[in-house]
Amino acid sequence: MSFPSMIFQDNESERAARQKLAVLDTEALAAFQLQRLNELLSLVLPKNQFYSEKLSGVNLPLTSLDQLADLPYTFKDELAAGGRAPGFAANLTYPTDHYVRVHRTSGTRGRPLVVADTIEDWNWWLKTWQYVLDAAEVSKSSRCLLAFSFGPFIGFWSAFDAVLARQAMVIPTGGLNTLARLEMLRTLQANVLLCTPSYALHMAEVADDNQIEIRDLPVKKIIVAGEPGGSISSIREKIEAEWDARVVDHGGASEIGPWGVADPMSRGLYVIESEFIAEFLSVETGLASEDSELSELILTSLGRYGSPVIRYRTGDLVRPTWNDEQPCRYVLLKGGVLGRTDDMMVIRGVNVFPSSLEQILRSFPEVIEYRMTVFKQGAMDQLKVEVEDRLQNPDRIRKELQLRLGLRVDVESVPMGQLPRFEGKGKRFVDKR
């Protein structure tokens, strides 16, 4: 295997190419995607045991994107079952000595999945990540502080290397606590922060507890991912108000890639369709979705040959819209990722998602932290919400939930500091069903 002489570096011609792809009309974008898909399949199918068995009988080249719908879905459980290399996801195309990066999913839903990338795959990650940095207007003069721990989480590493590819300053804060990270923000004058939405709020809480005026820090952009919060208006607005900085959301997953970039008007996420083919299954009908219909997101990665995913069932719930009047022609997911298919609760006949509750809870500025617990009572889902509330007045929260959801929800006020805080993905939804 031949190795590239250097890791990807971003430049003006690369940015111009991204801008050109984002404004392609529907027909031109479909033709580009079809070409990329056929290139992927022609290389992967002879070498990738997982997909050569799964897609046996597929005639190449495909002549239309419509033929993609004839291929089977890929599920995370299949990848986790293992394949040619013990311990790794099942979809490796090459022997393990071809791979240079190893990362692992968080394991918040099932056992962790170990994924691997070749140098070419990693360059694709960094190249695709530039869409996110474009949205945040990161330049060579930016100073980007990454508030993540050192570990196998791919979001830290892809962000770290993508900022380096941008030739901006990157400031890792691996083992530091929150107060030390705030001090680094101040002393190094970092103007871009990368973290989860939960952690951005936690940093603001710690700053307040230590009499640090967080709005006086130089941070002007906060790139968030790992949770739906960046596109939930009440959470985004709370972060922006606390920090006096603009929140830039981002969507991605270890097994898929960095697939989503923030809409400049903060309406949600665009799927980066030059690098991913997006399909949508209606939650109600199980068929291809109509515009703005609640749907499960299905993704095919077009540039990750070493660990490809084809028609991957993400489990993410979204509302796609194709009738957008903005220059970017990629499909827009209004509100970003709204929840997970496996998180949906049916409370007394009403479909409820954790993100809907989070939107309401974060609209109360006095609510510092919360936890939602769903459990079975007989055949019915039941919900309890615990809040750290400075006003110690859960009744007003209970009334607001009933008004906006049409449900009576048990809301309990707990002592300040009792609920857990999170640096990575927040675990505020506890499913005991």
C-alpha positions as CSV (number, residue, x, y, z in Angstrom):
1,M,0.0,0.0,0.0
2,S,1.4,3.4,-0.9
3,F,1.1,6.2,1.7
4,P,0.4,9.9,0.9
5,S,3.5,12.0,1.4
6,M,1.7,14.3,3.8
7,I,-1.6,14.8,5.7
8,F,-4.3,16.9,4.0
9,Q,-3.8,20.7,4.2
10,D,-6.7,23.0,3.5
11,N,-6.2,26.0,1.2
12,E,-8.2,28.5,-0.9
13,S,-8.7,26.1,-3.8
14,E,-10.1,23.4,-1.5
15,R,-12.5,26.0,0.0
16,A,-13.6,27.1,-3.5
17,A,-14.3,23.5,-4.4
18,R,-16.5,23.0,-1.3
19,Q,-18.4,26.2,-2.1
20,K,-19.0,25.0,-5.7
21,L,-20.3,21.6,-4.6
22,A,-22.7,23.1,-2.0
23,V,-24.6,25.1,-4.7
24,L,-25.0,22.3,-7.3
25,D,-28.5,21.8,-8.6
26,T,-30.3,18.6,-7.8
27,E,-29.4,16.9,-11.1
28,A,-25.7,17.8,-11.0
29,L,-25.4,16.8,-7.4
30,A,-27.1,13.4,-8.1
31,A,-24.6,12.8,-11.0
32,F,-21.7,13.6,-8.7
33,Q,-22.9,11.3,-6.0
34,L,-23.6,8.5,-8.4
35,Q,-20.0,8.7,-9.8
36,R,-18.6,8.7,-6.2
37,L,-20.8,5.8,-5.2
38,N,-19.8,3.7,-8.2
39,E,-16.1,4.4,-7.5
40,L,-16.6,3.3,-3.9
41,L,-18.5,0.1,-4.7
42,S,-16.0,-0.9,-7.5
43,L,-13.1,-0.7,-5.1
44,V,-14.8,-2.0,-1.9
45,L,-16.8,-5.0,-3.2
46,P,-13.9,-7.2,-4.3
47,K,-11.9,-6.6,-1.1
48,N,-14.4,-6.1,1.7
49,Q,-15.7,-9.4,3.1
50,F,-18.6,-7.8,4.9
51,Y,-20.0,-6.0,1.9
52,S,-19.0,-8.5,-0.8
53,E,-21.3,-11.0,1.0
54,K,-24.0,-8.4,1.9
55,L,-24.1,-7.0,-1.7
56,S,-23.5,-10.1,-3.7
57,G,-25.3,-10.0,-7.0
58,V,-25.1,-6.2,-7.4
59,N,-24.4,-5.3,-11.0
60,L,-22.0,-2.4,-11.4
61,P,-21.9,0.3,-12.4
62,L,-25.2,1.6,-11.0
63,T,-26.9,3.7,-13.6
64,S,-29.1,5.7,-11.2
65,L,-29.2,6.7,-7.5
66,D,-32.6,5.2,-7.4
67,Q,-30.9,1.8,-7.5
68,L,-29.4,2.4,-4.1
69,A,-32.8,1.7,-2.6
70,D,-32.5,-1.9,-3.8
71,L,-29.5,-2.5,-1.6
72,P,-29.9,-3.8,2.0
73,Y,-29.5,-1.5,5.0
74,T,-26.5,-1.7,7.3
75,F,-27.2,-1.8,11.0
76,K,-24.8,-1.1,13.9
77,D,-25.4,-4.5,15.4
78,E,-24.0,-6.1,12.2
79,L,-20.8,-4.0,12.5
80,A,-20.4,-4.8,16.2
81,A,-20.6,-8.6,15.4
82,G,-17.0,-8.5,14.2
83,G,-15.4,-9.7,11.0
84,R,-12.0,-10.2,9.4
85,A,-10.1,-8.8,12.5
86,P,-11.1,-9.7,16.1
87,G,-12.0,-6.6,18.1
88,F,-12.7,-4.4,15.1
89,A,-15.9,-3.5,13.4
90,A,-16.9,-6.0,10.7
91,N,-16.6,-3.7,7.7
92,L,-12.8,-3.4,7.3
93,T,-11.8,-3.5,3.6
94,Y,-8.1,-4.2,4.2
95,P,-5.9,-6.2,6.5
96,T,-5.3,-4.3,9.8
97,D,-1.7,-3.3,8.8
98,H,-3.3,-0.9,6.3
99,Y,-4.8,1.2,9.1
100,V,-3.2,4.0,11.1
101,R,-6.1,5.4,13.3
102,V,-8.2,3.4,15.7
103,H,-11.2,5.0,17.6
104,R,-14.2,3.8,19.5
105,T,-17.8,4.8,19.9
106,S,-19.0,5.9,23.3
107,G,-21.1,2.8,24.0
108,T,-24.0,4.8,25.3
109,R,-26.3,2.5,23.2
110,G,-24.9,-1.0,23.4
111,R,-21.3,-2.1,23.5
112,P,-18.6,0.2,22.0
113,L,-17.7,-0.2,18.4
114,V,-14.0,-0.1,17.4
115,V,-13.5,1.6,14.0
116,A,-10.3,2.1,12.0
117,D,-9.1,4.4,9.3
118,T,-6.3,4.3,6.7
119,I,-4.3,7.5,6.0
120,E,-6.5,8.1,3.0
121,D,-9.6,7.7,5.1
122,W,-8.3,10.1,7.7
123,N,-7.5,12.7,5.1
124,W,-11.1,12.4,4.0
125,W,-12.2,13.0,7.6
126,L,-10.1,16.2,7.8
127,K,-11.2,17.4,4.4
128,T,-14.9,16.9,5.2
129,W,-14.4,18.6,8.6
130,Q,-13.4,21.8,6.8
131,Y,-17.1,22.4,6.1
132,V,-17.6,22.7,9.9
133,L,-14.6,25.1,10.2
134,D,-15.9,27.1,7.3
135,A,-19.2,27.6,9.1
136,A,-17.4,28.7,12.2
137,E,-15.2,31.1,10.1
138,V,-12.0,29.5,11.5
139,S,-8.9,31.1,10.0
140,K,-5.1,30.9,10.4
141,S,-5.4,33.5,13.1
142,S,-7.9,31.5,15.2
143,R,-6.9,29.9,18.5
144,C,-9.0,26.8,19.0
145,L,-9.3,25.2,22.5
146,L,-10.5,21.6,22.6
147,A,-12.3,20.8,25.9
148,F,-12.1,17.1,25.6
149,S,-10.3,14.3,27.4
150,F,-7.5,12.4,25.7
151,G,-9.0,9.1,24.7
152,P,-10.5,7.0,21.8
153,F,-13.3,9.4,21.1
154,I,-13.0,10.3,17.4
155,G,-14.6,13.8,17.7
156,F,-11.5,15.1,19.6
157,W,-9.0,13.7,17.2
158,S,-10.8,14.6,14.0
159,A,-11.3,18.2,15.2
160,F,-7.7,18.4,16.4
161,D,-6.2,17.4,13.1
162,A,-8.8,19.3,11.1
163,V,-7.8,22.5,12.9
164,L,-4.1,21.7,12.2
165,A,-5.0,21.2,8.5
166,R,-6.5,24.7,8.6
167,Q,-3.1,25.9,9.9
168,A,-4.9,27.5,12.9
169,M,-3.6,27.2,16.5
170,V,-5.0,24.1,18.3
171,I,-4.9,24.0,22.1
172,P,-5.6,20.5,23.7
173,T,-6.7,20.3,27.3
174,G,-6.8,16.5,27.8
175,G,-6.4,15.9,31.5
176,L,-7.3,19.4,32.8
177,N,-10.3,20.1,35.0
178,T,-12.8,22.7,34.0
179,L,-11.3,25.6,36.0
180,A,-7.9,24.9,34.5
181,R,-9.5,25.0,31.0
182,L,-11.1,28.3,31.7
183,E,-7.7,29.6,32.8
184,M,-6.2,28.4,29.6
185,L,-8.9,30.1,27.6
186,R,-8.0,33.4,29.3
187,T,-4.2,33.2,29.3
188,L,-3.9,31.9,25.8
189,Q,-6.7,34.1,24.5
190,A,-8.5,31.3,22.7
191,N,-11.3,32.6,20.5
192,V,-12.8,29.3,19.4
193,L,-14.0,26.6,21.8
194,L,-14.8,23.0,20.8
195,C,-16.9,20.8,23.2
196,T,-20.3,19.3,23.7
197,P,-23.3,21.5,24.4
198,S,-23.5,20.1,28.0
199,Y,-19.9,21.0,28.7
200,A,-20.2,24.5,27.4
201,L,-23.0,25.0,29.9
202,H,-21.0,23.3,32.7
203,M,-18.0,25.5,32.0
204,A,-20.3,28.6,32.4
205,E,-21.6,27.1,35.7
206,V,-18.0,26.6,37.0
207,A,-17.1,30.1,35.9
208,D,-20.0,31.5,37.8
209,D,-19.1,29.5,40.9
210,N,-15.6,30.9,40.8
211,Q,-16.6,34.5,40.1
212,I,-15.2,34.4,36.5
213,E,-17.1,36.6,34.1
214,I,-17.2,34.2,31.2
215,R,-18.6,36.8,28.8
216,D,-15.3,38.7,29.2
217,L,-13.3,35.7,27.8
218,P,-12.2,36.0,24.1
219,V,-14.3,33.1,22.9
220,K,-16.5,34.2,20.0
221,K,-17.4,30.8,18.4
222,I,-18.3,27.5,20.1
223,I,-18.3,24.4,17.9
224,V,-20.5,21.7,19.5
225,A,-21.3,18.1,18.7
226,G,-22.1,14.8,20.4
227,E,-25.6,15.8,21.5
228,P,-28.7,17.5,19.9
229,G,-28.3,20.7,21.9
230,G,-26.5,22.8,19.3
231,S,-29.7,22.9,17.2
232,I,-32.2,23.0,20.0
233,S,-33.0,26.7,20.2
234,S,-33.4,27.0,24.0
235,I,-30.1,25.2,24.6
236,R,-28.2,27.1,21.9
237,E,-29.6,30.5,23.0
238,K,-28.6,29.7,26.6
239,I,-25.1,28.9,25.6
240,E,-24.8,31.9,23.5
241,A,-26.2,34.2,26.2
242,E,-23.8,32.7,28.8
243,W,-20.7,33.1,26.7
244,D,-21.7,36.0,24.4
245,A,-20.5,33.8,21.5
246,R,-22.1,32.1,18.5
247,V,-22.8,28.4,18.6
248,V,-22.0,26.3,15.5
249,D,-23.5,22.8,15.5
250,H,-22.0,19.8,13.8
251,G,-23.2,16.2,13.2
252,G,-21.0,13.2,13.0
253,A,-20.5,9.6,14.2
254,S,-17.4,7.4,14.5
255,E,-18.8,4.7,12.2
256,I,-20.0,7.2,9.6
257,G,-17.9,10.4,9.5
258,P,-18.5,14.1,9.9
259,W,-21.8,14.3,8.0
260,G,-23.5,17.5,9.2
261,V,-22.7,21.2,9.2
262,A,-24.6,24.1,10.8
263,D,-27.0,26.3,8.8
264,P,-25.8,29.9,9.1
265,M,-29.4,30.9,10.2
266,S,-29.3,28.4,13.1
267,R,-32.3,26.5,11.7
268,G,-30.5,23.1,11.9
269,L,-27.9,21.0,10.0
270,Y,-27.1,20.5,6.4
271,V,-26.1,17.0,5.3
272,I,-22.8,17.4,3.5
273,E,-24.2,15.6,0.4
274,S,-20.9,15.9,-1.6
275,E,-19.6,13.3,0.8
276,F,-22.7,11.4,2.0
277,I,-25.9,10.2,0.3
278,A,-28.8,10.8,2.7
279,E,-32.0,8.9,2.6
280,F,-35.0,9.3,4.9
281,L,-37.5,6.8,6.2
282,S,-40.8,8.1,7.5
283,V,-41.4,7.1,11.1
284,E,-45.1,6.9,10.4
285,T,-45.1,4.9,7.1
286,G,-41.7,3.3,6.9
287,L,-41.5,4.6,3.3
288,A,-39.4,7.3,1.7
289,S,-40.2,10.6,3.5
290,E,-42.0,13.6,2.3
291,D,-40.7,17.1,2.9
292,S,-40.5,18.0,6.7
293,E,-41.8,14.6,7.7
294,L,-40.3,13.0,10.9
295,S,-37.9,10.5,9.6
296,E,-34.9,8.2,10.4
297,L,-31.7,9.4,8.7
298,I,-30.0,6.8,6.5
299,L,-26.4,7.6,5.3
300,T,-23.9,6.3,2.9
301,S,-20.3,7.5,3.3
302,L,-18.7,8.2,-0.1
303,G,-15.0,8.8,0.8
304,R,-14.2,6.3,3.5
305,Y,-13.0,3.2,1.6
306,G,-11.2,1.4,4.5
307,S,-14.3,1.3,6.7
308,P,-17.3,2.0,4.4
309,V,-20.9,2.2,5.5
310,I,-23.6,1.8,2.9
311,R,-27.3,2.6,3.7
312,Y,-26.4,2.9,7.4
313,R,-29.4,3.1,9.7
314,T,-28.2,5.9,12.0
315,G,-31.3,5.8,14.4
316,D,-31.3,9.6,14.3
317,L,-34.6,11.3,13.9
318,V,-34.8,14.3,11.7
319,R,-37.1,16.5,9.6
320,P,-35.6,16.9,6.1
321,T,-36.5,19.8,3.8
322,W,-35.5,20.2,0.2
323,N,-37.4,23.4,-0.4
324,D,-34.9,25.8,1.1
325,E,-34.3,29.2,-0.5
326,Q,-30.7,29.6,0.7
327,P,-27.7,29.3,-1.6
328,C,-26.6,26.0,-0.1
329,R,-28.6,23.2,-1.9
330,Y,-27.8,20.4,0.5
331,V,-30.8,18.9,2.3
332,L,-31.5,20.8,5.5
333,L,-32.5,19.0,8.7
334,K,-34.6,21.5,10.6
335,G,-33.8,21.5,14.3
336,G,-30.8,19.2,13.6
337,V,-31.0,15.7,15.2
338,L,-34.3,15.7,17.1
339,G,-33.8,12.4,18.9
340,R,-33.2,8.7,18.5
341,T,-35.6,6.1,17.3
342,D,-34.9,4.0,20.4
343,D,-35.5,7.0,22.8
344,M,-39.0,7.7,21.7
345,M,-41.5,7.5,24.6
346,V,-45.2,6.9,24.3
347,I,-46.6,8.6,27.4
348,R,-50.4,8.1,27.6
349,G,-50.7,7.9,23.8
350,V,-48.4,10.9,23.1
351,N,-45.1,10.5,21.3
352,V,-42.4,12.3,23.3
353,F,-38.6,12.7,22.6
354,P,-36.0,13.7,25.1
355,S,-35.0,16.7,22.9
356,S,-38.6,18.0,23.2
357,L,-38.3,18.0,27.0
358,E,-34.8,19.5,26.9
359,Q,-36.1,22.4,24.7
360,I,-38.7,23.2,27.4
361,L,-36.4,22.6,30.4
362,R,-33.6,24.8,29.1
363,S,-36.1,27.6,28.5
364,F,-36.0,28.1,32.3
365,P,-32.8,30.1,33.1
366,E,-33.0,29.0,36.7
367,V,-32.7,25.3,35.8
368,I,-29.0,24.4,36.1
369,E,-29.2,20.6,35.5
370,Y,-31.8,17.9,34.9
371,R,-32.4,14.2,34.4
372,M,-35.3,12.4,32.7
373,T,-36.1,8.8,33.7
374,V,-38.6,6.7,31.7
375,F,-39.9,3.4,33.2
376,K,-42.7,1.0,32.7
377,Q,-45.8,1.0,34.9
378,G,-47.8,-2.0,33.7
379,A,-47.9,-1.7,29.9
380,M,-47.5,2.1,29.9
381,D,-44.4,4.3,29.7
382,Q,-44.1,6.7,32.6
383,L,-41.8,9.7,32.9
384,K,-40.1,11.4,35.9
385,V,-38.0,14.6,35.6
386,E,-35.6,15.8,38.3
387,V,-34.3,19.3,38.2
388,E,-31.7,21.4,40.0
389,D,-33.8,24.6,40.1
390,R,-32.5,27.8,41.8
391,L,-36.1,28.8,42.5
392,Q,-37.0,25.4,44.0
393,N,-40.4,25.6,42.3
394,P,-41.1,22.5,40.2
395,D,-44.8,23.4,39.8
396,R,-44.1,26.1,37.2
397,I,-42.0,23.6,35.2
398,R,-44.8,20.9,35.5
399,K,-47.4,23.4,34.2
400,E,-45.2,24.4,31.3
401,L,-44.7,20.7,30.3
402,Q,-48.4,20.1,30.5
403,L,-49.1,23.2,28.4
404,R,-46.6,22.5,25.6
405,L,-46.7,18.7,25.6
406,G,-50.3,18.1,26.7
407,L,-49.0,15.7,29.4
408,R,-48.9,15.7,33.2
409,V,-45.2,14.9,34.1
410,D,-43.9,14.3,37.5
411,V,-41.2,17.0,38.2
412,E,-39.1,16.8,41.3
413,S,-36.7,19.5,42.6
414,V,-33.4,18.1,43.9
415,P,-30.5,19.8,45.8
416,M,-28.0,21.8,43.7
417,G,-25.0,19.8,42.6
418,Q,-26.8,16.4,43.1
419,L,-27.2,15.5,39.4
420,P,-24.1,14.4,37.3
421,R,-22.2,16.8,35.0
422,F,-20.8,15.6,31.7
423,E,-17.7,16.4,29.6
424,G,-18.6,14.1,26.8
425,K,-22.1,13.1,25.7
426,G,-24.6,14.0,28.3
427,K,-26.6,11.1,29.8
428,R,-29.6,13.0,31.0
429,F,-32.0,10.5,29.7
430,V,-32.3,7.2,31.7
431,D,-34.3,4.5,30.1
432,K,-35.4,1.8,32.6
433,R,-38.1,0.2,30.4
